[in-house]
Amino acid sequence: MRLMLLLLLSGCAALAQSSGSVITGVVRNATTKLPVEGAQVSLLGETSTGVETDAHGAFHFSGLTEAAYTVRVEAPGFQGPAMRNLQPQADPITVDLYPLARLEGRVLDEDGDPVEGVIVDARVEPYHHGVPYLGASTTSKDGRFQLVNLGPAVYVIHLAIPAALRSAGYPAAEYYPGVTDVERAATVAVAEGTQLAAFDLRLRRFPMVTLKGRVLDLAKREAAPPIEVAIDSEPSAVLDRYARHPLDAESRFHFESVPPGRHKLQIFRGGGSDDLPYVATIEAGKEEVTVAVPPFTSLHGIVRSTVQQPWEGVLGIGLGTEAAWRRIITPDEDGSFTLPEVPPGNYTLRLESNNLQAGGRMLRIASARFGATNVIAKPLTVTESGNPPIEILLTDESGVIAGTVETPDQSEGALVVVQRTDDTPMTPENFAQAKADGSFTFGSLLPGEYRVAAWTDSRLRKGAFGADCTGRISNVTVLNGQTVTLKLKPCN
């Protein structure tokens, strides 16, 4: 009897030890609730290993130490979560995978025949309708394409058309449903797990026209000095015959086989590759147009620091348009700089810094003012004359925002976002993944007003980033040398 009791107690102890050293669970389709077979389940922690789910969607890890683990699940056609801070436990866990969408069909020409070699991709604006889709599909001989692993979002379908068709009157690029202007494109709403077949795209042929005109010097009302021109509007920007080239002897330009409609004519004064162009919108298909180019100007500026000692490091200053960045220069030893030959227009100021410091203290860019406007956050408008200097201020002042995210399921991760209320552009430093215990820290923040919000991993997988956060955003003031402590609830 005593021996039987000892054996029974020993067996119970072994069972208790076994039940506490395992992580088991089931992987399901979040939409259908059916098991997912063949999903790859990875266990990360003191012990790192991986298994595949069986026909019932089940997985099993045993012989684990008492420590915190992360379980990551991946399966083709699904978005998988990462369950963090899991302890070995007797109760199985359930992992729901969110099915990705698929869009497939054919590309046909105007006669209904399949077209080979068309590159089809789905485009979405980042951070507003979910994660951007970065894949593309090239049509086969029968015109078929497949866009797979699409997250839930609202997409614009873009088609890049091969050269063989362009010679037959098709533009270099179109948007669904057969337009060349992205503003006129139809959007396609893709829900979670959508399997949309027979989504045929019909190309449209456009009668090509001639775009011709003359460039005049606005100040002198005479033929402009040596100038180069190019067309910089989709689809024309991808064709060599629309690329940058000189005007003729009478300051005229001439582009053949241009799609009808409005185009942006880029006009360059200098011969350098970093020249900023004057951009004029002109209509193709009409009589010869006259484009008057206003005088270009030079922008002057100064870089100052709140620290008395001389600053050192790398600081690049440039102006940019929607198409590309131009004119990256560095200031002189006294902090002064000049951006020459800038045409009137709206620009974005680009500042590239590396290892800025003074007196052993790290420096960051506090502001960049163009008159009364902080042009770190707003466009810089250049006129023909009377432009104020660009004043760039460096500072060593900083503060900290720290806190925790209170998620309903403490095993789920969260993404925390902090943004200045003056709408300073976002960078990777504005985002932080909360740790397993929900804690997060943003260090070295410029003093000022900030908004702080958080999203759980499951909400992000559903494309909810940027969704309604009423009542969940914290507005805080960051002061030099101080730490603001928060407790956040994730956005709905």
DRENRO-345863 format. One line per 4 residues: number of its first residue (from 0); their letters; for each residue y, x, z negated of C-alpha. Coordinates in steps of 0.5 Angstrom, whole numbers. Layout:
// residues N
NUM) a) Y X Z; ...
This chain:
// residues 492
0) mrlm) 0 0 0; 5 6 -2; 3 9 5; 4 3 9
4) llll) 11 2 5; 13 9 7; 11 8 14; 15 2 14
8) lsgc) 21 5 11; 20 11 16; 20 7 22; 26 3 20
12) aala) 30 9 19; 28 12 26; 30 5 29; 37 5 25
16) qssg) 38 12 28; 36 10 35; 40 4 35; 46 8 33
20) svit) 45 14 38; 45 10 44; 50 6 49; 47 1 53
24) gvvr) 50 -4 58; 51 -9 64; 55 -8 70; 57 -14 73
28) natt) 61 -17 79; 68 -19 76; 68 -25 81; 61 -28 81
32) klpv) 59 -25 75; 52 -22 78; 49 -16 76; 51 -10 81
36) egaq) 45 -5 82; 46 2 84; 53 3 81; 54 10 78
40) vsll) 55 10 71; 58 17 68; 58 18 60; 64 23 58
44) gets) 65 27 52; 60 31 47; 55 29 52; 56 28 59
48) tgve) 51 25 64; 50 20 69; 46 14 71; 45 9 76
52) tdah) 44 1 74; 38 -2 76; 36 -9 79; 39 -12 73
56) gafh) 46 -8 73; 43 -5 66; 44 2 64; 42 6 58
60) fsgl) 44 13 55; 40 15 49; 40 21 44; 48 21 43
64) teaa) 52 24 37; 56 20 33; 63 22 37; 68 18 42
68) ytvr) 66 17 49; 69 15 55; 64 11 60; 66 11 67
72) veap) 63 6 73; 64 7 80; 61 3 86; 62 2 93
76) gfqg) 67 -4 95; 69 -4 87; 74 -2 83; 71 1 77
80) pamr) 74 1 70; 74 7 65; 72 5 58; 75 10 53
84) nlqp) 74 11 45; 67 8 45; 62 10 39; 54 10 40
88) qadp) 52 3 38; 47 -2 38; 50 -8 42; 50 -7 49
92) itvd) 57 -7 53; 59 -11 59; 63 -8 65; 66 -12 70
96) lypl) 68 -9 77; 73 -12 81; 71 -13 88; 75 -10 93
100) arle) 77 -13 100; 75 -12 107; 79 -14 113; 75 -13 120
104) grvl) 76 -15 127; 78 -13 134; 84 -10 138; 85 -14 145
108) dedg) 90 -13 150; 94 -18 153; 88 -20 158; 84 -21 152
112) dpve) 80 -14 153; 78 -10 148; 82 -3 147; 79 3 144
116) gviv) 83 9 140; 88 4 137; 89 6 130; 90 0 125
120) darv) 92 1 118; 95 -4 113; 101 -2 109; 104 -4 103
124) epyh) 111 -3 99; 109 2 93; 109 -1 86; 111 -8 88
128) hgvp) 104 -11 91; 99 -7 88; 97 0 90; 98 2 97
132) ylga) 93 2 102; 92 9 105; 86 8 109; 86 7 117
136) stts) 81 5 122; 81 7 130; 78 2 134; 71 3 138
140) kdgr) 69 2 145; 69 -5 144; 76 -5 140; 73 -6 133
144) fqlv) 76 -4 127; 74 -4 119; 79 -4 114; 75 -3 107
148) nlgp) 77 -2 100; 83 -6 100; 86 -8 93; 89 -15 92
152) avyv) 96 -14 95; 101 -17 101; 100 -12 107; 103 -11 114
156) ihla) 98 -9 119; 101 -3 123; 98 -1 130; 99 6 133
160) ipaa) 97 5 141; 94 11 145; 98 14 151; 94 11 156
164) lrsa) 96 4 154; 103 6 154; 104 8 161; 102 1 162
168) gypa) 108 -2 159; 105 -2 152; 110 1 146; 107 7 142
172) aeyy) 107 2 136; 106 -5 134; 106 -10 128; 102 -16 127
176) pgvt) 103 -21 131; 105 -17 137; 112 -14 135; 115 -8 135
180) dver) 120 -9 129; 117 -9 122; 122 -14 120; 119 -19 124
184) aatv) 112 -17 122; 108 -22 119; 105 -21 112; 97 -22 111
188) avae) 96 -24 103; 89 -21 101; 86 -23 95; 81 -20 90
192) gtql) 74 -19 94; 76 -22 100; 71 -21 106; 76 -23 112
196) aafd) 72 -22 119; 74 -24 126; 81 -22 125; 83 -20 132
200) lrlr) 89 -17 134; 93 -18 140; 97 -13 143; 103 -15 147
204) rfpm) 106 -11 153; 114 -11 153; 118 -9 160; 121 -2 159
208) vtlk) 128 -1 160; 133 5 161; 137 7 155; 143 11 158
212) grvl) 150 12 156; 156 17 154; 158 21 148; 165 21 146
216) dlak) 169 25 141; 173 19 137; 179 24 135; 180 26 142
220) reaa) 178 20 146; 174 25 151; 168 28 153; 164 31 146
224) ppie) 163 38 146; 155 41 146; 151 35 143; 144 34 142
228) vaid) 141 27 142; 135 23 140; 132 16 139; 129 15 132
232) seps) 127 8 132; 119 6 131; 116 6 136; 120 11 140
236) avld) 120 17 135; 113 18 136; 114 20 144; 116 27 146
240) ryar) 121 24 152; 125 21 146; 126 27 142; 132 31 141
244) hpld) 135 34 147; 142 36 150; 147 32 153; 148 33 161
248) aesr) 155 36 163; 158 30 163; 156 28 156; 151 23 158
252) fhfe) 144 21 156; 139 18 159; 132 15 156; 127 12 161
256) svpp) 121 7 159; 124 5 152; 122 -2 149; 128 -7 150
260) grhk) 132 -9 144; 136 -4 139; 135 3 137; 138 8 133
264) lqif) 141 14 137; 141 20 133; 147 25 135; 147 32 133
268) rggg) 153 37 133; 150 44 131; 144 47 134; 140 48 127
272) sddl) 134 44 125; 137 42 119; 143 39 122; 145 32 119
276) pyva) 145 27 125; 151 21 126; 147 15 127; 149 10 132
280) tiea) 145 3 133; 145 1 141; 142 -4 145; 137 -2 150
284) gkee) 137 -6 157; 144 -7 158; 149 -3 162; 151 4 160
288) vtva) 154 4 153; 159 9 150; 158 12 143; 164 15 140
292) vppf) 163 20 135; 167 21 129; 169 28 126; 164 31 121
296) tslh) 167 34 115; 165 39 109; 163 37 102; 165 41 97
300) givr) 162 41 90; 161 45 83; 155 46 78; 157 46 71
304) stvq) 153 47 64; 154 44 57; 151 51 55; 157 56 54
308) qpwe) 152 62 57; 151 63 64; 146 59 67; 140 62 72
312) gvlg) 134 59 75; 133 55 82; 137 49 84; 137 47 91
316) iglg) 142 41 93; 141 37 100; 143 31 103; 138 26 106
320) teaa) 137 20 110; 131 15 111; 128 19 116; 128 26 113
324) wrri) 131 31 108; 137 36 111; 141 41 108; 138 44 102
328) itpd) 143 50 100; 144 54 93; 150 54 90; 154 61 89
332) edgs) 154 65 82; 160 61 80; 157 54 81; 161 52 87
336) ftlp) 157 50 94; 159 47 101; 155 42 105; 158 43 112
340) evpp) 158 39 118; 156 32 115; 157 26 119; 160 20 116
344) gnyt) 155 15 113; 150 14 107; 146 19 104; 141 20 98
348) lrle) 143 27 94; 137 31 93; 137 36 87; 131 41 87
352) snnl) 130 45 80; 126 50 78; 126 54 71; 134 52 70
356) qagg) 136 56 63; 142 58 59; 142 63 53; 134 62 53
360) rmlr) 135 54 53; 132 50 58; 137 46 62; 136 39 66
364) iasa) 140 35 71; 144 30 67; 148 27 72; 151 28 79
368) rfga) 158 25 80; 161 23 87; 168 21 84; 166 15 80
372) tnvi) 159 14 82; 153 17 79; 149 19 86; 143 21 82
376) akpl) 142 13 82; 146 11 88; 147 13 95; 153 17 97
380) tvte) 158 15 102; 161 20 106; 168 18 110; 171 22 115
384) sgnp) 176 25 110; 178 25 103; 171 25 100; 171 27 92
388) piei) 167 34 90; 160 33 88; 160 35 80; 153 37 78
392) lltd) 152 37 70; 146 41 67; 145 40 60; 140 42 54
396) esgv) 140 36 50; 134 31 50; 130 26 46; 123 23 45
400) iagt) 120 16 46; 113 16 42; 109 10 40; 103 6 41
404) vetp) 100 1 46; 96 -5 42; 91 -7 47; 87 -13 46
408) dqse) 81 -9 47; 82 -2 44; 77 1 48; 81 0 54
412) galv) 86 5 57; 94 3 58; 99 6 63; 106 7 60
416) vvqr) 112 7 64; 119 9 62; 126 8 66; 133 9 65
420) tddt) 137 3 65; 142 6 70; 136 6 76; 135 13 76
424) pmtp) 129 14 81; 122 14 78; 118 21 78; 111 22 75
428) enfa) 115 24 69; 116 17 68; 109 15 67; 104 17 62
432) qaka) 97 15 60; 96 12 53; 91 16 49; 84 13 47
436) dgsf) 88 11 40; 93 8 44; 99 13 43; 103 16 48
440) tfgs) 109 21 48; 115 22 53; 119 28 51; 125 32 53
444) llpg) 128 25 56; 136 25 57; 140 22 52; 141 15 55
448) eyrv) 139 7 55; 132 6 57; 127 1 58; 119 2 56
452) aawt) 113 -3 58; 106 -2 59; 100 -5 63; 92 -5 61
456) dsrl) 88 -1 66; 85 -8 68; 91 -11 70; 93 -5 74
460) rkga) 86 -6 78; 88 -13 79; 95 -11 82; 99 -13 77
464) fgad) 104 -7 76; 111 -10 77; 109 -17 74; 113 -21 69
468) ctgr) 114 -17 63; 118 -22 59; 118 -21 52; 114 -15 53
472) isnv) 119 -10 55; 123 -5 50; 130 -3 51; 132 3 47
476) tvln) 137 8 46; 135 16 46; 140 20 42; 140 28 43
480) gqtv) 135 31 38; 132 24 36; 125 21 37; 125 13 38
484) tlkl) 118 10 35; 115 4 39; 109 -1 38; 108 -4 45
488) kpcn) 104 -10 47; 102 -10 55; 105 -14 60; 102 -20 62
